[in-house]
Amino acid sequence: MADAYTTALTLLSARELSEAQLRTRLRKRKLDEADIASAISRLKTDGTLNDRRVAMAVGRMESAIRGRGRSRVIQKIRQAGIDNDTAEDAVRQVFEDVDEHALLDRALDRKLRGQEISALDDKGRARVVRALVGQGFSFEAVMKRLRK
């Protein structure tokens, strides 16, 4: 049976994981808790395991590729087991390079599928607003964009 360090390296070679995600996966493999702690400490020391780097990667993927808004990106980073300060810092840095208005416009265009906003009834408009807020855009920004 492989030791915790080797198993952790194998898991990290497949994809970037946070400390919490890695710890959970190692526990599922029923490895000794002391070995897990030692392996994680060693990986953090040599820079192989870095929650900040994971937060940045998740933030870039969620914002640029999936077109999510700020609050949804923070939520996804926190779901990866990363602390609030690191999550907020990563989101702030990711959104320095992202035009949130253009992101909202793209999400709105996808939602409308070629229709005009004025062609929607109240129910349709409410559905679009709920969807965009669910994607992490602020209610105020969505309403401001819909009024244009």
C-alpha positions in Angstrom: 0.0 0.0 0.0 1.3 3.4 -0.9 2.2 6.0 1.7 0.3 9.3 2.2 2.9 11.4 0.5 3.1 9.3 -2.7 -0.7 9.1 -2.9 -1.0 12.9 -2.4 1.5 13.5 -5.2 -0.5 11.1 -7.5 -3.7 13.0 -6.7 -2.1 16.4 -7.2 -0.6 15.3 -10.6 -4.1 14.8 -11.9 -5.5 18.2 -10.8 -4.9 21.1 -8.5 -6.4 20.5 -5.1 -6.8 22.6 -2.0 -5.5 21.3 1.3 -9.0 20.5 2.5 -9.8 18.5 -0.7 -6.5 16.6 -0.5 -7.0 15.8 3.2 -10.5 14.5 2.5 -9.3 12.3 -0.4 -6.5 10.9 1.7 -8.8 10.1 4.5 -11.2 8.3 2.1 -8.3 6.0 1.3 -8.1 5.2 5.0 -4.5 6.4 5.5 -3.1 7.1 8.9 -3.9 10.6 10.2 -0.3 11.3 11.3 1.0 10.3 7.8 -1.6 12.6 6.2 -0.6 15.5 8.4 3.1 14.8 7.6 2.5 14.5 3.9 0.5 17.7 3.8 3.1 19.6 5.8 5.8 18.4 3.4 3.8 19.4 0.3 3.1 22.8 1.7 6.8 23.3 2.6 8.0 22.5 -0.9 5.2 24.6 -2.5 3.4 21.7 -4.2 0.3 22.3 -2.2 -0.8 25.9 -2.2 -4.4 27.1 -1.4 -3.8 30.5 -2.9 -2.8 29.1 -6.3 -5.9 26.8 -6.2 -8.1 29.8 -5.3 -6.7 31.8 -8.3 -7.2 28.8 -10.6 -10.8 28.3 -9.5 -11.4 32.0 -9.7 -10.1 32.3 -13.3 -12.0 29.2 -14.5 -15.3 30.3 -12.9 -15.1 33.9 -14.2 -13.4 33.7 -17.5 -14.5 30.3 -18.8 -17.8 29.7 -17.1 -18.8 33.4 -17.0 -19.8 33.6 -13.4 -20.1 36.7 -11.3 -18.1 37.7 -8.2 -20.3 36.1 -5.5 -20.6 32.8 -7.3 -16.8 32.7 -7.8 -16.3 33.3 -4.0 -18.8 30.5 -3.3 -17.0 28.0 -5.5 -13.6 28.8 -4.0 -15.1 28.4 -0.5 -16.5 25.0 -1.6 -13.0 23.9 -2.3 -12.2 24.3 1.4 -10.3 27.6 1.1 -10.5 30.1 3.9 -12.5 33.4 3.4 -9.5 35.7 3.4 -7.7 33.8 0.7 -10.9 33.5 -1.3 -11.7 37.2 -1.1 -8.1 38.1 -2.0 -8.1 35.7 -5.0 -11.4 37.0 -6.3 -10.2 40.6 -6.0 -7.1 39.8 -8.0 -9.0 37.8 -10.6 -11.6 40.5 -11.2 -8.9 43.1 -11.7 -8.4 41.5 -15.1 -12.1 40.9 -15.9 -14.6 43.4 -17.2 -17.6 42.5 -15.1 -20.0 44.5 -17.3 -18.9 42.5 -20.4 -19.3 39.3 -18.4 -22.8 40.3 -17.4 -23.6 41.3 -21.0 -22.4 37.9 -22.3 -24.5 36.0 -19.6 -27.5 38.1 -20.5 -27.1 37.4 -24.2 -26.9 33.7 -23.5 -30.0 33.9 -21.4 -32.0 35.8 -23.9 -31.0 33.7 -26.9 -31.4 36.5 -29.4 -34.6 37.9 -27.9 -35.0 41.6 -26.9 -35.4 42.4 -23.2 -38.5 44.4 -24.1 -40.1 41.4 -25.6 -40.2 39.6 -22.3 -43.2 39.6 -20.0 -42.8 40.2 -16.2 -42.4 36.4 -15.6 -39.7 36.1 -18.3 -37.9 39.1 -17.0 -38.0 37.7 -13.4 -36.6 34.4 -14.7 -33.7 36.2 -16.4 -33.0 38.2 -13.2 -33.1 35.1 -11.0 -30.7 33.2 -13.4 -28.2 36.1 -13.5 -28.2 36.6 -9.7 -27.8 32.9 -9.4 -24.7 33.1 -11.6 -23.2 35.5 -9.0 -24.0 38.9 -10.5 -25.4 41.5 -8.0 -29.1 42.3 -8.2 -28.3 46.0 -8.6 -26.0 45.4 -11.6 -28.5 43.1 -13.3 -31.4 45.6 -12.8 -29.3 48.5 -14.0 -28.3 46.4 -17.2 -31.9 45.5 -17.8 -33.1 49.1 -17.7 -30.6 50.2 -20.4 
